[in-house]
Amino acid sequence: MLSTISLLAMATTLVAPTLAVPTKAQFSGVMRHYSPSDGLGACGTLHQDSEFVVGLSPSLFDPQTPNGNPNNNPLCYKRLRISYNGKTVDASVVDRCPGCPNQGDLDLSPAAFSALANLGDGVLNASWEWI
């Protein structure tokens, strides 16, 4: 006879499967800057433009969102390293980039973007990886 705890564990497994966090070694895509200080990010927290933070493409972010609540996304606060023209910057995922159609595209805070290029450049084709 199964115990109540065993039944609950089995039910939880069936209802809430664990999603694998993407671990692909290298991504490339279009990087733009945005203002995270305009409001809450998809991860449910406020951030300043001076912080090194990014928004992920929906194709990476959305499949990891449990039960439609992005605040509980396991990619929130995960760190990544962006490389462009011999420069690198590390940043944390705090948002979703609705204007990023490709998996490797990112929205960068002004601080993160400025560490790689001038804000006036507007758009970069760069690479990144999870760290």
N, C-alpha and C positions, 0 to 999 in steps of 0.2 A: 504494500500500500504506500502511495506517495504521501509525503508530508506536505503540509500547507506551504512551507517555505519552498520546497521543490516545485510545487505547482505554480507559485508566484514567480519563481525564477524562470520557468519555462514560458509563462505567459508574457513576461517582460521581454524575453528574447524574441518571441514571435511578433509582438506589437512594435517594439522599438529596436530594429536591427542597427548595429553599429556600422557607420559608413567609414570607409577607408579614406584617410586624409591623403590628398595627392602628394606624391613624393618624387615626381619627375625631376630629374637633375637640373635641367636648364629650360627656361622659357625665353621667348623673345617676342617683342610687340611694341606697340605705340604707347608712349608715356606722355601724359598731359598733366598740367598742374591744376589743382582745384583748392577751394578754401574749406578745410575741415571745420573751421570755426563758425561756419554758417548754421550749424545745428547738430543734432545728434547723428552720429554715424550709424551704420547698419548694426554695429556691435552694441549699440545702446549707450555709448559714452561720448562726452564732449571732448574735443581736442583743439589745440591752437595751431595756427599756421606755422608757428616756430618749431613744432614737433616733427619728428621724422616718422610719418605715418602714410599709409596708402589705402586705396580702395581697389579691390579685386574685381575682375570681370565676372559677370553673372554665371558664365559657363563653369567657372571654378567655385565661386562662392555658393550659388544656389543649391547644388546637389548635396552640400554638406549641412544645409539648414534643417535642423530637426523640427518636425511638426509645425513648420512655417514660422518659427520664431528665430530670426537672425541673431538675436542676442546670445543664443546658446550655440552658435556655429563654432565648431572646434577650430576653425581657421582664424577666429578672432584672436588678436594679439600674437599670432604666429609671426616669426621674424623672417625677413627675406633680405637678400643682398642684390642690389641693382648695379649694373655695370654699363658705363657709357664712355666711349672715347678715352679709355685708360683710367677713368675715375670710378670709384665705387661708393655706395652709401647703403647703410643698413637701416631698415624701417620695419614698423609693425603694421599688420593688417588691422584696420579699425572700421573699414567701410566697404561698401559694394559700389562698383562703378557702373551705373546703368548705361553710360555711353561708351562702354568698352565691348565691342562686338566679338573680339578675338580672345581666346583663352589667355594669351600672354600679355594682353594690354593691362595697364595700370593707371590709376589716378594718383598722382603724388602731391603731397603737401608742398607749399612753396619752399619750405626749408629743405626737404628731400630733393626737389627738382633743382634748386639753386646749388646744391652740393655737386651736381653733375653738369649743369649748364646755366646760362642766363635765362631768367624767366621770360624775357622777350623772345627767346627761341620758340616758345610755345609748345612744340611737339618734338619728341625725340624717338628714334628707333633704337631701343636698348634691349639688353638681356637681363634676366634675373633668375635667382635660384633660392630655394628654401635654405635656411641656416638653422 
